[in-house]
């Protein structure tokens, strides 16, 4: 039988569903987020010993997920001289549906450039960036041959760079694209190469919507915390700002596509990772 939600979570759900809750939602979201971060810290385990020559592959469903979810980890490891590769699964072209002038084709180009800028800030060389350009917004519903092609690309990349660890968005992150990317990575590693890389999951939307963290925590994964040194946090914040299309209004639209307050979820001096 599933574990019932915590009473605070049940109360938060009732509040957020009330039509009059709008102006107070952001404050509740922040408060609940602080509570769940405390729970995450209370369950953290020390990072296992990582062998010499450790290399890392970050898999991002969209350009920006890698920075929001793993920017501090990336900057920490590149500063230590450890190789980090980033694979961007989709082209990110679906973030502005219906925009009168910013076409999907143009947006894909801009978002790739933003990703390159952010990666450079985090210390990842251009030769370690891999753009697979799958259609954004359709990752869950790809034709079988399209999905098989992505699985093959991930498998070929892992066979070539031999990462010790692979980080991908959490399966329960509240996004069909994030869940689909997780499944593609896991299928790419069947059968697992020898030695098999560890797969860790990182949260993005579940930090913005903390109620999504409940099911993840109830699954009782191993949970790791990456503290971020001040210089690392500064670089992560700078890399986040590289994603102008997501953070600033795109005229004539007067609002950014990401919700107000979203980036604040990723500007604390810690990141969390799950290992199911």
C-alpha positions, 0 to 999 in steps of 0.5 A: 500500500502506498505511503499516504502523503505527509499532512503538510503536503495534503494541506498544500494540495488543498490550498493550491487548488483553491481559486483564491490562492493565486497571490500566495502560491509563490510564498507557499511554494518557497516555504514548502521547498525549504521544508523539502530541502531540509528533508533532502539534507536529512537523508543525504548520503556521502558521495561514494569514492570516485576512482581516478579518471572519473568522467561525467555525462550530463543528459539534458532533455532541453538546453538549460536543464543541465545548468538548472539541475547540474550546473554546480556539479559541472563547474565543480568537476571541471574546476577539478580537471575532470572531463564532463560531457553534455548531451542535449536531447531535443532542440528546445524549439517548442518553448515559445508556441505561437510566438509571432516572430520567433519561429521554432527553427530560429529558436533552436539556433538561439537555444543552442548558442545559449547552451554553448555560452552556459557550458563555457561559463561552467568550464565545458569545452565545445568539443564535449557538447553533443546536440541530438536535435530531437523534436522538442515537445514530442519526446514521449511520442516519437515514432519507434524509429526516431526513438531507436535512433536516439537510443543508438546515439546515446549508446554510441556516445557512452561507448566512445567517451566511457563515462563513469557516471551519467546524470539524467533528469528524474523519471518523476520530475513532472515533465513527460520530456524529462521522463522520456529522456530518462527512459531513453538513457536507460534503454541505451545502456541495455545491456550495460557496457562493462564497466557499467556507468552509474546512473543518477537522476537530477530534479528540475521541475520537482524543485519548482513544484515540491509536491512532486518530490514526495513520490520520489522520496517515498521511492527511497532512492539513495540521495546525494548532496553536492555543496557548491563553493561560492565561486561555483555558485557564482558561475552557475548563476551566470550560466543560468543567465545565459538562457535569455530566451527562457528568463526574459520576455520575448517581445511582443510577449511581456512575460518570460516563458519560465514562471516568476521565481523559477530561477530562485529554486536553483540559486542555493548553494547545494544540488541534490541527486537520486540513485534509484 
